[in-house]
Amino acid sequence: MNHVPVLLDEVLHALEPRDGALYIDGTFGAGGYSRAILAAADCRVLGIDRDPSVRPVGEDLKKASGGRFVLVEAPFSHMKEVVEEAGGDLVDGIVLDLGVSSMQLDQAERGFSFSKPGPLDMRMSGAGPSAADAIAQLSEKELADVFFVYGDERKSRRVASAIVRQRTDRPFETTDQLAETVARAIGGKPGKTHPATRVFQALRIYINDEMGELVRALHAAEQLLAPLGRIVIVTFHSLEDRIVKSFFRSRAGLASGGSRHMPEFDKGPEPSLRLLTRKAVEPSAEEINVNPRARSARLRAAIRTEAPAWPPEHALFPTAPSLDRLEMAP
């Protein structure tokens, strides 16, 4: 399956690419956004991705664009360091398409999906502890916390208990092993969504520290955007969207209502952002029909003001067990 950029027209409308400007595509993937930005204006695009498998796509786009595109292998939370190492200072726009790409989902050997049997991996960068390491080493309570916080899995405790019982007899090594155990634990009538979907999503988010990456990237973007620069973020998970919404509203000087997942912000310094989207932009029925992956997508965008960046705060989301406690299997 080819990767289809989600909300592409809406992203371009919010970003407004212009000649001579410099943009960051912080989640390069298959390059859909980067290609569209380069085609929309005589500008430059710096692509960032921590997945080494996208290098050939980046090299092809660099040649096709006459050198207007460059790809750097790094987490997008390091965007400020990437720009500084390239000799730059500020940028005119940043776009982030969060979550996992269809390219990664379609590669069974990456272990992101249970649609085809594969190793229980899920690492976007290919480095660090894998999902199998987490399943083998986290306690029952820690597993339940991961599934509930990052997957909104209501039966997280039951699933965690089933995993801990099962792993005493045989370690979990493949995606289908885990999916079968989770499905048995959750039970119920099968529907359109596989019972293991939320657990797999939660493990992927945990292993790749996706929420931590997002928070760090928001702080970096605030420091990196030039006045009138634009940031456009497409989310696919309710917690991602709450983090982006809360950050944008706080930096725009608007009170946050808070929730069970998010803190309530006090009014801070002079606003560093101006909201472009008061409400999240959602895909049309036509787009969802063509690309079902788009159904949970939400777009939020903001414009940088001339005010200084705010001091960073990191309590933007509930935390699950630290990745630092995991050891890589030999």
N, C-alpha and C positions, 0 to 999 in steps of 0.2 A: 504494500500500500504506500502511495506517495504521500509525503507530508504536505498538508494543506494549511497555509497560514490562516489562523483564526482571526476574524474581525479585521481583515487586512484594510479594507476601505476606511473603516472607522479609525484604525491606527494612523493611517496617512493623513486623514482629516484632522486628527488631534495634533499630530506632530508637525504638520505644515512644512515639509522639507523645502529648503531654499538654496539657491546657488551660493557656493563658497563656504557653506557651513560644514561643521563636523558633527557627526552623530555616532552614538554608541548603540550597537545591537548587542545587548548583554547576554542574550540567549540565542546564539547564532543558529545552532541546529542544522537544518537543511538550507538555511539562507533565504527563506521566503521574504522576510521583512527587509533584509539588507538589499536584496535585488530590487524590491519595489521602491525603497528610498533612493537608491542610486538612479533608478529610471525616472523618478519624479523630479529630480533636480541635479544640477552639475555640482554635486557635493562630495564629501568624503565620508566613509563609514568605517568605523573600527569595530570589528566583530570580536566578541569574547565568548568562549565556551570552554568548560573544563573537560568535555568529552573528547578524547584524542581521536576518536573515529571520524570526526567531522573535518579533519585536516584536508583531505582531497577536495571536498566541496569548497573549502575556503580558498585553496590554491586555484581552482578553476575560476572562481568569481574574481579573484585578484587579477588574473589574466584578462578575463572578459571585460573588466571595468577599466582597463588601462592603468591599473595601479591605484585607483581611487578607493579600493577596499584592502584592508589588512586584517588578518585573523590572528588573535593572540589566545594561546591556551592558558586559561586561568579561570578561577571562580569569578562570577560577576561582582561579588562583593569587593574584589580587588580592583575595581575599575579605576579608582583614583590613582593607585600605584601604577597601573598599566599606562594610563595617559601620561603621567609624570616621567616614566621610564622612556616613553616615546618622544619626550621633549615637549609635550604639550602642557597646557594650563587648564583652560576651561573648555567646555563643549556646549553645543547649541541644542542638543536633544539626546534623550535616552529612551530606549524602548526595551521592555522586558516582557517575555512571554513565559510565564512560570510553569512549573510542573514538568512532566515527562513528555518527550516528543513521540509521535507515532513511529519515527525511525527506531527509537530505543525499544518501544513496545513490540515492534515487529521482529526484533532480533532475539530469538529464543535463548541464545547463549548468554544474553545479558541478565536474564532472570527477573525482568520487570513484570512479566505477565504470566498467568497460569493457563493461557489459551493453548500454549504448546509447552510440553515438558522441557525444563532447562535447569541449570544450576541455580541455587538460591543465592543470587548475587546482589543485583540492584544498585551497584555502585556506578554513578555517572562518570566519575573520573577513572575508575578501574583501580583506585588505590584505597588503602585503609580497610577497616573491618567490613565484612559483607553482611547481608541479611542472615545468612546461615550462622555467622558468629553471634549475632544478636539473639537469635532463637536459641542457640546453645548455651549462652552465658547469662542472659538477664534472668532475674528472679521472676517468680509468678506475678508478684505485685508490679514489678517494673514492666513486664510485658503488658499487663492489663493497662497500666498508665499510658504506654505508647499507643495501644490500640484505641483507647478512649480519647486521649488528647488530640492525636493526629488523624484519627479515623472516625471519630464520633461513633464508634462501635458500642452499642448499648449492651451487648453481651460480652464485653471485653474480659470480664473476670472468668466467665465460663470458658471462653476460648483459651485464655492463658493457662487455666488449669488443665485443659485437655492437652495442650502442647507440652507442658511440663511432665505430665504422665507419660505421654508418648515418647518423649526424648530419652527417657530412662531405658527404654528397650532398643531404640534405634535413633541415631541422630538424623535431623532433617537436613537433607542435602539437595533436594530438588523442589521446584515450584509445585509440581503436582502432589508431592507428599504433603506439603503444608496445606495446599488448597483442600485436599480431601479431609484432613484432620479438622480444619476450620469449619468446613461444610457440615461435618457430622456434629460438631459441638453446637453450632448455631441452629441446625435443624430447620423445620418448617417446610412449606411447600416451595419448590423451586420457582423463581420468577425470571424476569428479564435480566436482573442483576445477580451475578453469582454471589453466594453468601460470603466468599472470601475477599470480595472486592475492597471493602473498607480496611481489612487487616493488611492486605498487600499495599494499599495506598499509605497506610500509617507506617509500615516498615520502610518503604521507600523514602518517605519524608524524613524519618528518623535517621536512617543510615547516611543520607546525604545532607543532613542538617539544613533542610530547605528553609525552615522558618528563621533560623539564625542567619543564614545567608541573605534572606530577604531584608531583615532588619539592618544588617550591616550595609547592604547595598543602598537602602533608602538614605542612611546617613551619608554614605559616600556620594550619592547623587546630589544631595542637597549642597554639598561642598563643591561639587564639580561643575554644576550647571552655571552657565553665564546668565546674567540678568536677561529676562525674556526667554531663556531656554526652556524647553518643554520636556516633561517626563510623562511617558505613557506606559501603563502597566496592565497586562492582561492576566487575570488570575483564573484558576480552575477549582479552587478549594475555598470553602467558606472562611476558614481561619486565615488564609492568605489575604482574602478580600477584606476581612476585618482589620488586619494589620495595616494594609495600604490605606484603607478609608480612615482609620484612626490617625495614622501618621500625617496624611494630607490635611485632614481637618485641624489637627493640632497646629501644624505649621502655617495654616491659613488663618489662625487665630480664632477658630470656631470651637466651641465647647464640645467635648465628646461625651456622649451619654453613658459610655461604659457598658459592660456586659459581664456575663460569667467568665468570658474568655479574655476580656480586654479591660485595662485600667481606665479610670476617668482622669482626664487631663485637666490641670489648672490652666488658666489663661497665661500664656508665656510671653516672650519678647515680641518685638515687631515681626509681623508675619513674613516668613521667607518664601511662602508659596501662595499662589492664587489659584483657586480651583477652576478647572475647565469643565469638569463634569460634577454637577451637584449630586446626581444619582449615577449609579453604575450603568454603563452602556451594555446592553445585552444583544446577542446575535438575533437576526431575523429568523422567522420560521423557514424561509427559503434556504438560508445558510445551514441551519441545523439539518434540514432534509438532505442537503448535499454532503455535509460533513458532520455526522453525529457527534464527533469529539467537541464540537463547538457548544453543545447544549448547556454546559455549566460555566462557560466563559463569561467573565465580567471585566469591562474595561473602565479604568479610572485614569484621569490625566490632570496635570497641574502645570502652571507657569511659574518660573523662578522670579522672585522680586529682587530688588537691589539690597534688601536687608541682609545682615550677616546670618550665616548658618547658626542654628540653635545648638546648644550643647547636646551631645547624644544622650539618649536614655535607652536602656536595653530591656526594660520590663514591658515589652510590647506583646508578649504572648506567653501562655503557660508553658513551663518547661517539663520535659520528660527526662528520663535518666541520661546522664552525660555519656557521650560517645567515648570519652577518655577511659572509661572503665572496661571497654572491650579490648580483647586481644585478638590479633589476626591468627586464624588457624594455620598451622605449619603446612 
